[in-house]
Amino acid sequence: MKRGFTGLEDKRLVYRGNKILSDLFSKSVHSIRQISRNESEAKAVYRFLQNDRVSEKDIIENLIHNCRTACAGRFVVCIQDTTEINLSSHGKRINKDSFVGTTNAKGSQGLGFFIHPSLVLDAVTGTPYGYSDIKVWNRPLEFKSKHERQYGKLPIEEKESYKWIEVSKNTQASLRDVVEGMVIVQDREGDIYEQFAIIPDAQTDLLIRARVDRTLADRSKLFSCLEDQPCQGFYEVQVDACAKTKKKRTAKIEIRYKEVELKRTSATSKGVASSIKLYLIEAKEADYTGPDKICWRLLTTLPIQTIEMAEMCVESYKWRWTIEEVFKILKKEGYNVEASELEYGSSVRKLSLLIMEVVIKLFLMRLAYAEPEREMSADSCFTEEEQEFLEHQIKSLEGKTEKQKNHYKKKELKRYVWAIARLGGWKGYESKRHPGITTLWIGLKYFKAAMKGWTIHKDMSTR
């Protein structure tokens, strides 16, 4: 499926929007100067981002349209989270208009805005389809503390945490008539009683990590109500090495689950149900005592009657980290949109949305390689000329042994993803870890630079 702009009235703006998306993908930089061939092209991009006829709403609606088209007839998982775009490093240049405000940046008063998307994945394969909604907002430049605003007394609709419910509602409206069903997955911030009372319906379920150790209807506590229950099954999770864990390990997870009943509290909005029945799933690591020991307590509206169903929910929650990769590529490990030279917050916000659409292509590239049995056309990411160039690159990137050969067929996306990954530093061994999003992003940067030289050489040689 071709992703891009379709809904703008002015065809010139449709062309320019699609050109920007193509250049962002192939050149993998945020700088308008670097994605433009000349001064005239750069001015055209600046005008597009500042054009009132291309609003944030227009861009988001295009992204939602692409998602709806891609996921029609599927059962999907919709993952939500929030990221902060901090522009304070060049705060003197940014026009402090109504599109930027105070952020949570540590060490100084941050300047920027927030993005809260709902990323849609196939519930069976994990294929990314796009975004069912994206909320972009900023706080005022003079932002009062929670105490000053009497935050606890505000109705839920006036709290910043309402974003979880708002985006869930918009996701339902976007997908209700095109998908078979959906599970909305959120981290602990989404553990809001009103959401459990308002959102679930015949087509929509929630899967949210518990944040609050609530008192249940039977007066037991949520976090300890499964302590006396025997383990109902085991589940293995691969934990990668990182700063907190010195080495990679296979975590053995004990699974327990039961139905629980939550009670409305005095702080809960009036007019919602006085109690709600949900299922609690506890996924707790056994035989490990490190500070990073896994313990996930998940609340869901899905009926958990078997260990297989509980394991499926744990797997769906694991996919929540996919949205962290979107933010990683949007920010410092990828496009670094926070370092944008743009002077207007509105333009940075639009650019961020465009980059988020481009990230879906990167996910499709990774998926095409990670699952070689899945057929994806190279045309979904690369032009005929780009495929021709990559064929030349493959010859030089292949190693001497069979293990370092590219065995995929022409016109298959995975064949050219292999080449991009090699350009990004991947060694080409199938037995090793598959190339990740960051590797592919680095590879695209080298690919475009190399192709430019190849194109100049080809043009010179035919004169």
Residue pairs with C-beta under 8 A, 6 or more apart in sequence:
1 66
1 69
1 70
1 380
2 380
3 21
3 66
3 70
3 130
3 357
3 360
3 361
4 17
4 18
4 21
4 62
4 66
5 13
5 14
5 17
5 18
5 21
5 62
6 14
6 62
6 65
7 58
7 61
7 62
7 65
8 14
8 17
8 53
8 54
8 58
8 62
9 53
10 53
13 48
13 51
13 53
13 54
16 44
16 45
16 48
17 48
17 54
17 59
17 62
17 354
20 35
20 45
20 48
20 354
21 354
21 357
21 358
23 35
23 36
24 30
24 35
24 335
24 354
24 355
24 358
25 358
25 361
25 362
25 381
25 444
26 386
26 444
26 447
26 448
27 34
27 35
27 444
27 445
27 448
28 334
28 335
28 441
28 442
28 444
28 445
28 448
29 35
29 335
29 445
30 335
30 336
30 337
30 339
30 340
30 351
30 355
31 340
31 341
32 42
32 45
32 46
32 341
32 342
33 42
33 341
35 45
36 42
36 44
36 45
46 342
46 347
48 54
49 342
49 344
49 346
49 347
49 350
49 351
50 344
50 346
50 347
54 350
56 136
56 346
56 349
56 350
56 353
59 350
59 353
59 354
60 131
60 133
60 134
60 136
60 353
62 357
63 130
63 131
63 134
63 353
63 356
63 357
64 130
64 131
64 132
64 133
64 174
66 130
66 357
66 360
67 120
67 129
67 130
67 131
67 132
67 174
67 175
68 174
68 175
68 178
70 129
70 130
71 120
71 122
71 129
71 130
71 175
71 178
71 179
72 178
72 179
73 178
73 179
73 180
74 122
74 123
74 129
74 179
74 180
75 122
75 123
75 124
75 179
75 180
75 181
75 182
76 120
76 121
76 122
76 123
76 129
76 175
76 179
76 181
76 182
76 183
77 120
77 121
77 122
77 123
77 182
77 183
77 185
77 316
77 319
78 118
78 119
78 120
78 121
78 132
78 171
78 175
78 182
78 183
78 184
78 185
79 118
79 119
79 120
79 121
79 185
79 186
79 319
79 320
79 322
79 323
80 116
80 117
80 118
80 119
80 164
80 167
80 168
80 184
80 185
80 186
80 190
80 323
81 116
81 117
81 186
81 187
81 320
81 323
81 324
81 327
82 114
82 115
82 116
82 163
82 189
83 114
83 115
83 116
83 327
83 330
83 331
84 103
84 104
84 105
84 110
84 112
84 113
84 114
85 103
85 112
85 113
85 114
85 115
85 331
85 337
85 338
85 348
85 349
85 352
86 103
86 105
86 110
86 111
86 112
86 338
87 94
87 100
87 111
87 112
87 338
87 340
87 345
87 348
88 103
88 105
88 108
88 109
88 110
88 111
88 112
89 338
89 339
90 339
90 341
91 111
93 341
93 343
94 100
94 111
94 343
94 344
94 345
94 348
95 343
95 344
95 345
96 111
96 141
96 345
97 344
97 345
97 346
98 138
99 113
99 138
99 344
99 345
99 346
99 348
99 349
100 111
100 112
100 113
100 138
100 141
100 345
101 111
101 112
101 113
101 138
101 139
101 140
101 141
101 143
102 109
102 110
102 111
102 139
102 140
102 141
102 142
102 143
103 110
103 111
103 112
103 113
103 114
103 139
104 110
105 111
105 112
111 141
112 138
112 338
112 345
113 136
113 137
113 138
113 345
113 348
113 349
114 136
114 137
114 138
115 134
115 135
115 136
115 330
115 352
115 356
116 134
116 135
116 136
116 137
116 163
116 167
117 131
117 133
117 134
117 135
117 167
117 323
117 326
117 356
118 131
118 132
118 133
118 134
118 167
118 168
118 170
118 171
118 184
119 128
119 130
119 131
119 322
119 323
119 326
120 128
120 129
120 130
120 131
120 132
120 175
121 127
121 128
121 129
121 319
121 322
122 129
123 183
123 316
125 367
125 371
125 374
126 319
126 322
126 367
127 364
127 367
128 322
128 360
128 363
128 364
128 367
129 360
130 357
130 360
131 356
131 357
132 170
132 171
132 174
132 175
133 167
133 170
133 171
133 174
134 167
134 353
134 356
135 163
135 166
135 167
135 170
136 349
136 352
136 353
137 163
138 345
146 152
151 159
152 267
155 269
156 162
156 165
156 192
156 194
156 269
161 189
161 192
164 186
164 189
164 190
164 192
164 195
165 192
165 194
165 195
165 198
165 199
168 184
168 195
168 199
168 204
168 206
169 198
169 199
171 182
171 184
172 182
172 199
172 201
172 203
172 204
175 182
176 203
179 203
181 203
181 204
181 205
182 203
182 204
182 205
183 204
183 205
183 206
183 207
183 302
183 316
184 199
184 204
184 205
184 206
184 207
184 208
185 207
185 208
185 316
185 317
185 319
185 320
186 206
186 207
186 208
186 209
186 320
187 208
187 209
187 320
188 208
188 209
188 210
188 211
189 211
190 208
190 209
191 208
191 209
191 210
191 211
191 212
191 299
193 262
193 264
193 265
193 268
193 272
193 276
194 268
194 269
194 272
195 206
195 208
196 206
196 208
196 262
196 276
196 278
196 299
196 301
197 272
197 273
197 276
198 272
199 206
200 206
200 301
205 300
205 301
205 302
206 299
206 300
206 301
207 298
207 299
207 300
207 302
207 313
207 316
207 317
208 298
208 299
208 300
209 296
209 297
209 298
209 299
209 317
210 222
210 223
210 280
210 297
210 298
210 299
212 222
213 221
213 222
213 223
213 224
214 221
214 222
214 262
214 263
215 221
215 222
215 263
216 222
216 225
216 260
216 261
216 262
216 263
217 261
217 262
217 263
217 275
218 261
222 260
222 262
222 280
222 297
223 297
225 258
225 260
225 280
226 256
226 257
226 258
226 280
226 282
229 256
229 258
230 256
231 254
231 255
231 256
231 286
232 255
232 256
232 257
232 307
232 310
233 254
233 255
233 307
233 310
233 311
234 252
234 253
234 254
234 255
234 286
235 253
235 255
235 283
235 311
235 314
236 250
236 251
236 252
236 253
237 250
237 251
237 253
237 294
237 318
238 248
238 250
238 251
239 245
239 248
239 249
239 250
239 251
239 292
239 294
240 248
241 247
241 248
244 291
244 292
245 290
245 292
249 288
251 285
251 288
251 294
252 285
252 286
252 287
252 288
253 283
253 284
253 285
253 286
253 294
253 314
254 282
254 283
254 284
254 285
254 286
255 281
255 282
255 283
255 307
255 310
255 311
255 314
256 281
256 282
256 284
257 279
257 280
257 281
257 282
257 304
257 310
258 279
258 280
259 277
259 278
259 279
259 280
259 304
260 277
260 278
260 279
260 280
260 299
261 275
261 276
261 277
261 278
262 275
262 276
262 277
262 278
263 274
263 275
264 272
264 273
264 274
264 275
278 299
278 300
278 301
279 299
279 300
279 301
279 302
279 303
279 304
280 297
280 298
280 299
281 296
281 297
281 298
281 300
281 304
281 310
281 313
281 314
282 295
282 296
282 297
282 298
283 294
283 295
283 296
283 297
283 298
283 314
284 294
284 295
284 296
285 293
285 294
285 295
296 314
296 317
298 313
298 314
298 317
300 313
302 309
302 313
303 309
304 310
304 313
322 363
325 359
325 363
325 437
326 356
326 359
328 334
328 437
328 438
329 335
329 355
329 359
329 362
329 437
329 438
329 441
330 337
330 352
330 355
330 356
330 359
331 337
331 338
332 338
333 438
333 441
334 359
334 437
334 438
334 441
335 355
337 348
337 351
337 352
337 355
340 348
340 351
342 348
342 351
359 437
361 380
361 381
362 437
362 440
362 441
362 444
363 437
364 376
364 380
364 381
364 413
365 381
365 413
365 417
365 420
365 440
366 417
366 434
366 435
366 436
366 437
366 440
367 374
367 376
368 374
368 376
368 412
368 413
368 414
368 417
369 414
369 417
369 418
369 421
369 434
369 435
370 434
372 408
372 414
375 412
376 412
376 413
376 414
377 411
377 412
377 413
378 387
378 410
378 411
378 412
378 413
378 415
378 416
379 411
380 413
381 413
381 416
382 390
382 413
382 416
385 455
386 416
386 451
387 410
387 411
387 416
389 450
389 451
389 454
389 455
390 415
390 416
390 419
390 420
390 447
391 410
392 454
393 419
393 423
393 447
393 450
394 406
394 415
394 418
394 419
397 406
397 419
397 422
397 423
397 428
398 404
398 405
398 406
398 428
399 405
399 428
403 428
403 429
403 430
403 431
404 427
404 428
404 429
406 415
406 418
406 419
408 414
408 415
408 418
409 415
417 435
417 440
418 428
419 443
419 447
420 440
420 443
420 444
420 447
421 428
421 435
421 439
421 440
421 443
422 428
422 443
423 442
423 443
423 444
423 446
423 447
423 450
424 435
424 438
424 439
424 440
424 441
424 442
424 443
424 444
424 446
425 439
425 442
425 443
426 435
426 439
426 443
435 443
